[in-house]
């Protein structure tokens, strides 16, 4: 007899000894919970989504250790204070973390072996991170900045923890707007205030000729990339970054991702409120395209279940406000129809519909049947 599959979200109530089913895919932290207990979700390798409210102040040791499928969007509580040791150990799919300024304690090896983690910044308010918190996080740490271990010690203590913490805190000193965008309390007012204050200054060091609003970091990310990946950011914060540097919306980082890619992955729920972006795109000047793995924002929306946001992304990609009327009708009647694949091409119907500009759905379909490679035009 196989392991049962739990499709409905599990409501975690923080009771002593409470353990979620091993095959659970989604967990919602109950609003009365302030502490996620030790080992609460350890080894839940099918877990992909966690909804955490802002009453949570403590995440116990090993709480999410071994949750290898945990994916964005993942928003920590804005009032989180304590992260226990090994809390997120081996969360291999975790790509981004936005630590709130309220965090006062990060336990040893808290994020150990999070191999996909590459978007993270230690708040200036966090004085100390215990040894090896980001050990084996090769995407966020660099070949020049890694933990050094004392192998002769029984506990294999980290000997340069202070140096690693200092680097994680200061790595965006040349991109100060990035630090504002990393904050879970980022607002449009804070972005406007900073840009107005530094509108006549330029950074020094690696990018001496770039104004703060258009600076890029070591991963070629702009401030708009960071705020788009911040699950706490509002549409107005996105708009503030866009107005400061409109070209950033089509800028690609070292992984070929634009801010729209990050927005669809981490904060797709606000897309419907960004009508200003739709209006600007109607004039036509941006080309979003694919990342280095040939993934488009369209793919991300479907994978995350945000099919209803397709009209905006199609408009962005094709510079016009258009969604094929047949597809639009299907959306209203049955959103799932867009997730069906064509047996001949292996393409989702939404991909077929999004290739052309005001083109007839049937003609696009026939064209793609002849040459499925045209889907890369997305």
C-alpha positions, -999 to 999 in steps of 0.1 A, spaced: 0 0 0 15 33 -11 18 65 9 -15 85 9 -15 118 -9 -28 149 10 -40 175 -14 -58 198 10 -37 222 31 -27 211 66 -36 236 93 -7 237 118 -19 247 153 14 245 172 3 218 196 29 199 216 40 168 196 20 179 165 34 165 133 21 171 98 15 141 75 47 132 56 31 135 22 16 169 28 21 195 0 8 227 16 8 240 52 -11 270 67 1 282 100 -29 289 122 -33 326 131 -30 318 169 4 302 165 35 322 177 60 293 178 66 266 152 79 238 174 111 218 170 111 193 141 75 203 133 78 196 96 112 178 94 116 156 64 84 166 46 100 163 12 67 168 -7 60 201 10 60 230 -15 41 259 1 39 274 36 16 303 46 30 320 76 12 350 93 29 378 111 22 365 147 50 339 144 80 349 164 99 316 167 109 288 144 123 259 163 153 238 155 149 214 126 114 228 120 117 226 81 149 206 79 148 183 48 118 200 32 136 196 -1 106 208 -23 98 240 -4 94 266 -31 86 303 -36 66 322 -27 78 318 9 73 348 32 87 347 68 67 365 95 75 402 97 78 398 135 101 367 135 127 369 162 143 334 165 154 309 139 167 276 155 196 256 144 192 235 113 157 251 109 159 251 71 187 226 66 186 209 32 158 230 17 173 225 -17 145 244 -36 146 275 -15 159 303 -37 151 335 -18 149 346 19 139 380 32 149 382 68 129 408 88 148 433 109 131 418 140 153 387 138 177 386 167 189 350 166 199 327 137 211 293 149 240 273 137 236 257 103 201 272 101 202 274 63 229 247 57 229 231 23 202 253 7 220 249 -26 195 270 -46 196 300 -22 210 331 -39 187 360 -28 194 369 8 207 397 29 214 399 66 197 429 81 219 455 98 200 450 130 211 414 132 243 414 152 252 378 152 246 347 131 258 314 146 285 294 128 278 278 95 243 292 91 248 294 53 273 265 50 271 248 16 250 277 2 274 280 -28 251 303 -48 249 330 -22 284 326 -8 312 328 -33 344 309 -39 362 337 -21 338 339 8 332 305 25 332 291 60 364 278 74 361 249 98 383 238 126 385 201 118 404 193 150 375 205 172 350 178 181 321 202 172 339 213 140 334 250 149 334 277 123 365 299 126 356 328 104 319 332 111 323 370 118 339 375 84 311 357 65 284 376 84 302 409 77 303 400 40 266 390 39 257 422 55 279 445 34 278 428 0 253 455 -12 271 485 1 277 496 -34 240 492 -42 223 508 -12 188 508 -29 190 470 -29 192 470 9 159 490 11 143 466 -14 154 436 7 135 449 37 102 432 45 88 466 53 98 482 20 74 509 8 72 533 -22 78 562 1 111 548 14 122 541 -22 112 576 -34 129 592 -3 162 574 -10 161 582 -48 154 618 -42 181 621 -16 207 605 -38 195 616 -72 227 636 -78 251 611 -64 268 581 -79 282 549 -63 318 543 -58 338 512 -63 328 485 -87 302 506 -107 315 542 -102 294 556 -130 260 542 -121 234 562 -101 220 542 -71 187 536 -89 204 518 -118 231 500 -99 235 462 -103 249 438 -78 272 408 -81 244 387 -96 235 414 -121 203 421 -103 188 456 -103 167 470 -74 136 461 -93 147 425 -94 150 425 -56 117 442 -49 100 419 -74 113 389 -55 103 403 -21 69 386 -12 62 415 11 65 443 -16 35 462 -28 25 473 -63 34 509 -54 70 498 -44 73 480 -77 61 511 -95 86 533 -76 115 512 -88 101 511 -123 98 549 -125 133 553 -112 147 530 -138 122 519 -165 147 499 -184 152 476 -154 119 458 -163 136 440 -192 171 438 -176 184 402 -172 204 390 -143 231 363 -145 204 336 -148 186 354 -176 157 364 -154 139 398 -156 120 414 -127 88 400 -143 101 365 -139 107 371 -102 73 389 -98 55 359 -113 74 335 -90 74 353 -57 46 379 -58 21 370 -86 -8 380 -64 -2 417 -69 -1 415 -107 -37 423 -110 -31 456 -92 -4 467 -116 -25 483 -142 1 511 -147 25 485 -160 -2 472 -185 -8 508 -198 29 515 -203 35 482 -220 7 490 -245 31 515 -260 56 487 -267 92 489 -256 100 458 -236 109 422 -245 108 399 -215 117 366 -232 132 334 -215 158 328 -188 188 306 -193 167 275 -189 142 287 -215 115 295 -188 92 324 -195 69 343 -170 40 324 -187 55 290 -176 60 303 -140 24 316 -137 10 283 -148 33 263 -125 22 285 -96 -15 282 -104 -19 319 -113 -35 313 -147 -58 343 -142 -28 367 -145 -21 356 -181 -36 387 -198 -11 410 -183 19 388 -191 8 383 -226 4 421 -229 39 427 -215 54 402 -239 37 414 -270 35 451 -263 -3 451 -267 -34 445 -246 -45 412 -261 -56 378 -251 -72 356 -278 -110 357 -274 -113 319 -275 -88 315 -247 -104 343 -227 -138 326 -230 -123 294 -219 -107 311 -189 -142 324 -178 -158 290 -183 -130 267 -171 -96 280 -161 -81 245 -162 -85 242 -200 -54 262 -204 -34 236 -185 -43 209 -210 -15 197 -234 -18 191 -271 -9 155 -278 10 163 -310 31 193 -298 32 188 -260 24 225 -256 -1 240 -232 -30 258 -248 -20 290 -232 14 288 -249 -3 283 -283 -25 313 -277 3 336 -266 27 332 -295 10 355 -320 -2 391 -319 -40 391 -324 -35 359 -345 -62 334 -350 -59 305 -325 -64 278 -350 -38 291 -374 -12 294 -346 -21 259 -335 -15 245 -370 17 264 -374 31 250 -341 20 215 -351 44 219 -381 72 236 -361 69 232 -323 102 250 -319 84 282 -325 73 282 -289 107 295 -281 95 328 -295 78 333 -262 
